[in-house]
Amino acid sequence: MSSRSEIGHAKNVANLQKLIQQISVYPLYNPPVPELTIDSLQNLYTTANAKLTEVEEKRNANKNAIALRQDAFKNLKTNCTRITNRLEILGLSQGTLNQAKSLNRTIQGAKKKPATTP
């Protein structure tokens, strides 16, 4: 089962709907506070349900954007390594090669290994 971070809010909205259904059946329900009337609770439920839908839509849009970015950068490491290897074949100066290797290590998140002396 997939994980949903907003599951608690969905439960609260569903419980509000149950509460509205239960008090709608009870004919003697007459709260002293106007915010607890059936109409105001129904408005609250409608607003909460709309906001819950809005959050879910934004969450899905965010997940899709993340997936697109991951696809765009999927081959970055291999392409950088290929470019670095092809630069070595061209016979460029050692400084240029060192700079290209350094950029490749930065992109791949690796550190330069210290030189070992025999």
C-alpha positions in Angstrom: 0.0 0.0 0.0 1.3 3.4 -0.9 2.1 6.0 1.7 0.0 9.2 1.9 1.1 12.0 4.1 -2.4 13.6 4.1 -4.3 10.6 5.4 -5.0 12.1 8.8 -6.8 15.1 7.2 -8.8 12.8 5.0 -10.0 10.9 8.0 -10.9 14.2 9.8 -13.0 15.3 6.8 -14.7 11.9 6.6 -15.5 12.0 10.4 -16.9 15.5 9.9 -19.3 14.1 7.3 -20.3 11.3 9.7 -21.0 13.8 12.4 -23.2 15.9 10.1 -25.1 12.8 9.1 -25.7 11.8 12.7 -26.8 15.2 14.0 -29.0 15.7 10.9 -31.1 12.8 12.0 -31.5 14.1 15.6 -34.4 16.5 15.6 -33.6 18.1 19.0 -30.1 19.3 17.9 -30.0 23.0 18.7 -26.5 24.3 19.5 -26.0 27.6 21.3 -23.1 28.5 19.1 -24.0 29.5 15.5 -20.8 27.9 14.1 -22.1 24.5 15.1 -25.4 24.6 13.2 -25.9 22.0 10.5 -25.6 24.5 7.7 -22.4 25.9 9.0 -20.9 22.4 9.5 -22.0 21.5 6.0 -20.2 24.6 4.7 -17.2 23.6 6.7 -17.3 20.1 5.2 -17.6 21.4 1.7 -14.6 23.8 2.2 -12.5 21.1 3.8 -13.3 18.6 1.0 -12.4 21.2 -1.6 -9.1 22.0 0.1 -8.3 18.3 0.5 -8.8 17.8 -3.3 -6.7 20.8 -4.0 -3.8 19.5 -1.8 -4.0 16.1 -3.6 -3.9 17.8 -7.0 -0.9 19.9 -6.0 0.8 16.8 -4.5 0.3 14.9 -7.7 1.7 17.8 -9.8 4.7 17.9 -7.6 5.3 14.2 -7.9 5.1 14.5 -11.7 7.5 17.4 -11.8 10.0 15.4 -9.6 9.7 12.4 -12.0 10.4 14.6 -15.0 13.5 16.1 -13.4 14.7 12.6 -12.5 14.3 11.5 -16.1 16.1 14.5 -17.4 19.1 13.9 -15.2 19.1 10.1 -15.4 22.0 9.8 -17.9 24.0 12.7 -16.6 26.7 10.7 -14.9 27.4 8.4 -17.8 27.4 11.2 -20.3 29.9 13.2 -18.2 32.2 10.2 -17.9 32.0 9.6 -21.7 32.8 13.3 -22.4 35.8 13.2 -20.0 37.1 10.0 -21.6 36.8 11.5 -25.1 38.6 14.6 -24.0 41.5 12.4 -23.0 41.6 10.9 -26.5 41.8 14.4 -28.1 45.2 15.0 -26.4 44.4 18.2 -24.7 46.7 19.8 -22.1 46.9 18.3 -18.7 45.4 21.3 -17.0 42.3 21.1 -19.2 41.9 17.4 -18.5 42.3 18.0 -14.8 39.7 20.6 -14.9 37.3 18.4 -16.8 37.9 15.5 -14.4 37.3 17.8 -11.5 34.0 19.0 -12.9 33.0 15.3 -13.6 33.8 14.4 -9.9 31.8 17.4 -8.7 28.8 16.4 -10.8 29.0 12.8 -9.7 29.5 13.7 -6.0 32.9 12.0 -5.6 36.0 13.2 -4.0 39.5 13.1 -5.4 41.5 10.2 -4.1 44.8 11.2 -2.5 47.8 10.1 -4.4 49.7 7.2 -2.8 53.4 7.2 -3.0 55.2 3.8 -3.4 
